[in-house]
């Protein structure tokens, strides 16, 4: 197994360990995106930017800024739901990526033990590499989720003036950079 895959697997395992050990996503605490500008917790998506009060998007598409309900039309609520769903998907796919990483780490540890006793590391390396590809596939889903957040963010900024201060949270290159990083 390549050192890159082993390191990635161990990092993913650490991420998963920090999330908890329950299969219920509500037990995993909060997830932050974009260096803490987006936080997903208990069905709410919180937005934090400097020079603007915090905003909260509910699962129902309701928007609250500085504790006040922002009146929205049905199409705006639908976009807010899309934004929140994409942020929640980042959370779910992050957890899945962590679990896949833990499986790679487990396979790597078993492989090390097996190769010590048998001296054959080729078959084990193939097995671990196959599991590592699953981690990459799960991580790619996060990049797609980031792209979904960006699309909803742009549409909201165009249609809902109260949302404009939060329109720069996900930058134009964030989804593309995520995919490039994922393929490196």
N, C-alpha and C positions, 0 to 999 in steps of 0.2 A: 504494500500500500504506500502511496506517495505521502510524504510528510505533510503536504498541503491538505489532503483529505483527512488525515488524522487530526491536524490542528483544527480544521473546520468542524469536525465532528465533536471534538472536545469543547470548543466554544459554544456550539449549539446545545450541547448537553448542559453546560453552565447556564445558558439562557433559559432552558427548560426548567432547570432546578430552581431558578429564581422565580418562576411563574407559579409553582405549586405542583401538586401531584394529583389533582382531581380532574376528571374528564368533563366536569361542568364548567363551561367558560366563565360563568359568573364568579367562580372561586379564584380566578387568576389575578385579582387585583386590577390595576389600571394598565393601560397601554399608552405610551406616548409616541407621537409621530412628529417629524419635522422639528427635532430638537426641543420637544415639549410644547410646541405651539398648538398641537392637537392632542387631546387626552380623551381616551374612550374608557368609560367606567359606568357600570350599572345602567346600561342602555342610553346613556347620554354621551354626546360628543361636545367637549369643551374646546373653545378656541381662545388662544391667548396671543396677543400681539402687543408690542409696545405702542404707546400713544393711543390706545383704544381700550374701552372696558371689555372684560371677558364676555364671550358669547356662549350660549348653550343651545345645542340643537337636540331636541328630543327625538325619540324613535318615531313619534307621530308626525315629525316635520315641523313642530313648533320651534320658533326662534325666540330666545330671550337674550337681551343685551343689557348688561348692568342690572339684572334682576327684573327688567321690564319686558313684557310680551310685545313682540314686534308684529304688527298686523301683516299678514301675508295672503296672497291669493292661492288658489289650489295648485296652479302650475309652480309657484314658488315653493310651496310646501313639498310638492313632489321632488323638486330639485334638492331641497334640504334633506329629505328622506334619502335621496340617492347619495348625497355627501356623507350622511351619517352611516348608511349601509356600507359604503366603500371604506370608511374609516374602521368600522367594525370588522370588515373582511380582512383588513391589514392585521388586526388583532388575531382573528381566527387562523389566518394563514401563517402568522408568526409562530403561533403555538404549534401548528402542524409541522412547520419547519424545524422547530426545536425538538419535537418528538422524532422526526425523521433523523435528525442529527444524533439523538440519543441512540437510535438503532444502529447508526453507522459506528458510533463509539463502542457499542456493545459488540458488534461484529468485529471491529478492529481488535478489541481486547481478546475475544475468543480466537481470532486469527493469530495473534501473537503467541498465545498459549499453544495452539495447535501446531504452528510452524516450529516452535521450540521442540515439541515432541516428535514431529514427523520430518522436519527439515524441508517440507514442501510449502513454499509461500506463494507460489504462482496462482493456485486455485483460490486461495484465501484472498489474495489481492483482487482478483476478478470479482469475487463476491462483495467485497467491501466497496470496490469502485461502482458496482451496480447500485448498491444502497446509497452511495454518495450522489449518484445521478438523481435519485429520488429527492434528496435534500435540495438539489439545484432546481428541480421542477417545482417544489413547494415554494422556494424562495422567489422564483419567477412570478408566481401568483401575486406576491406582495407588490412587485413592480407594476403589474396590471392594475392592482387596487390603487396604487399611487396615481396612475394615469386616470383612473375613474374619479378620484378626488379632484384632480386638477380640472377635468372637464366640467364637473359639477360646480366647482369653485368659479370657473370662468363664466359659466352661464348665470350663476347667482350674482356675480358682480355686475353683469350687464342688466339684470332684471330687478335686482333688489338693492336700492341705494344704501340701506342700512348694513349690507354685507360687504360693501366696498373696502372697509379697513382690513378685512380678513382675506382679501383676494390675492395677496402675495405669499400666503403661507407655503403653498406648494409652488415652487418656481417652474419656469418653462422647461428647464433641463432636468428636473428631478427624476421623472419617470425614465427618461433616456439614460441618465447617469446610473440609475438603479440597474437597468438592464445591462449596461456596459460592465458595471462592477460585478454583476452576477455571472457574466461570461468570462471574467478574468481568472 
